[in-house]
Amino acid sequence: MFHYPEPLAKLIAELQKLPTIGTKTAQRIALHILRRPDEEAKELGKAIAEVNDLIVYCSVCGGIADRDPCRICDDPRRDHKIVCVVEGTDDVIAIERTGFFKGVYHVLMGALSPLDGINPEDLKIRELLERINSQDIDEIIMATNPNASGQATAIYLSRKIKPMNIKITQLAHGLPMGGDIDYVDEVTLGKALEGRREL
């Protein structure tokens, strides 16, 4: 059996700790890094080292940023009266890529999942409620994932927020643009029928 030199074996082991990176992929990435010029490998190492040193969590929305408050929360052109509640920073990135949303965000850092030991106190729910109480907010958009944990989180939050007399909306669920109805699963098609609107 072939044994990698110790530094390469260590790199492969570290790469395998990343999500969706198995043994073969870790080996390919490690060997790719080894074949690159020294300067490129050093730049990669520097970027990895700096990410934990230079990235902060925004004190307003809880998202990741290179400054506090983040660029979105600090932007006077954004509508600060509309807050989109998401599970993670990757959701902020996805919504921002659309170019449609002009409000601000609140990142929960997960979703409720009692079976996995994730309870309300483990998320940024208290911070959201404090934000609602201290700021002039007209609408909360629930943009949690359309799965059991995301729905449970949205329902829990809506029950907490409703007494505050703030409009609560949820992202529409339904058919993807460019898709064919006969390829859509039953749950998605059912949600599309429930969320139908007048033309």
Summary of the structure (lengths in Angstrom):
residues: 199
radius of gyration: 21.4
end to end distance: 66.2
largest distance: 66.9
contacts: 490
relative contact order: 0.08
helix: 48%
strand: 14%
